[in-house]
Amino acid sequence: MKAKSEFAIRILSDNKKVMHGIFRFINGEKYFPPVEFINEFFEGGSDPCDQDCLMGEWEPFSLLEEEYQSVFNWWLRENPDAVIDYLNASDWSDWCVTLIEM
């Protein structure tokens, strides 16, 4: 279990460094995606917002609720005001668009 949450944290850390990475965009913002949505991101094997493919791909996976909580706790250390919010979105793509348009 710890291996998947550590892998997820590494992906998000790397993604925060990519010019068009979605987690670079939301770093410092208030909202964090719920487990269902972030799993869509991880299951995709790449960040569709990374237009230049600078981040590359990863082996698709998903997190269990407990693993997700570990990832969110890590995120909170750097973003203490973050909250998990669906933003009235129906899926990962809708969530990203909603957040970007806020």
C-alpha positions in Angstrom: 0.0 0.0 0.0 2.7 2.5 0.9 4.4 1.9 -2.4 1.4 3.2 -4.4 1.0 6.3 -2.2 4.7 7.0 -2.5 4.5 6.5 -6.3 1.5 8.9 -6.4 3.4 11.5 -4.4 6.4 11.2 -6.7 4.1 11.8 -9.8 2.4 14.8 -8.2 5.8 16.2 -7.1 7.2 15.8 -10.6 4.0 17.2 -12.1 4.3 20.4 -10.0 7.6 21.1 -11.9 6.2 20.7 -15.4 5.2 23.9 -17.1 1.7 22.8 -18.0 1.2 20.2 -15.3 -2.2 20.3 -13.7 -0.8 19.9 -10.2 1.6 22.9 -10.9 -1.6 24.8 -11.6 -3.4 23.8 -8.4 -0.4 23.9 -6.1 -1.1 26.7 -3.7 -4.8 26.7 -4.5 -7.6 25.8 -2.2 -9.0 22.6 -3.9 -7.7 19.1 -4.2 -9.5 16.4 -6.3 -11.5 13.7 -4.6 -10.3 10.1 -4.8 -12.4 9.2 -7.8 -11.1 12.0 -9.8 -7.4 11.7 -8.9 -7.7 8.0 -9.7 -8.9 8.9 -13.2 -5.7 11.0 -13.5 -3.5 8.2 -12.3 -5.3 5.6 -14.4 -4.7 7.7 -17.5 -0.9 7.1 -17.3 -0.1 10.7 -18.2 -1.2 14.3 -17.6 -3.3 15.5 -20.5 -2.5 19.1 -19.5 1.2 18.4 -20.1 1.0 19.6 -23.7 4.8 19.2 -24.3 4.9 15.7 -22.8 7.7 16.8 -20.5 6.6 14.6 -17.7 6.3 11.4 -19.7 4.1 8.5 -18.8 3.6 6.2 -15.9 2.1 2.7 -15.4 -1.6 3.4 -14.8 -2.8 2.6 -11.2 -5.4 3.7 -8.7 -5.3 4.4 -5.0 -7.4 2.9 -2.3 -9.1 5.4 0.1 -6.3 4.9 2.8 -3.6 5.4 0.1 -5.4 8.5 -1.1 -5.5 9.9 2.4 -1.8 9.5 2.7 -1.3 11.5 -0.6 -3.8 14.2 0.6 -2.0 14.5 3.9 1.3 15.0 2.0 -0.5 17.7 -0.1 -1.7 19.4 3.0 1.8 19.8 4.4 2.5 22.1 1.4 -1.0 23.4 1.0 -2.5 23.7 4.5 -5.7 25.4 3.3 -6.5 22.7 0.7 -9.9 21.0 0.9 -11.2 18.0 -1.1 -14.0 19.3 -3.2 -16.0 17.9 -6.2 -16.6 21.4 -7.5 -19.9 20.1 -8.9 -17.9 18.2 -11.5 -18.8 14.8 -12.9 -15.3 13.6 -13.7 -11.6 14.5 -13.7 -11.8 16.5 -16.9 -14.8 18.4 -15.8 -13.1 19.1 -12.4 -10.0 20.5 -14.1 -12.0 22.7 -16.4 -14.1 24.0 -13.5 -11.0 24.8 -11.4 -9.2 26.5 -14.3 -12.2 28.6 -15.1 -12.6 29.8 -11.4 
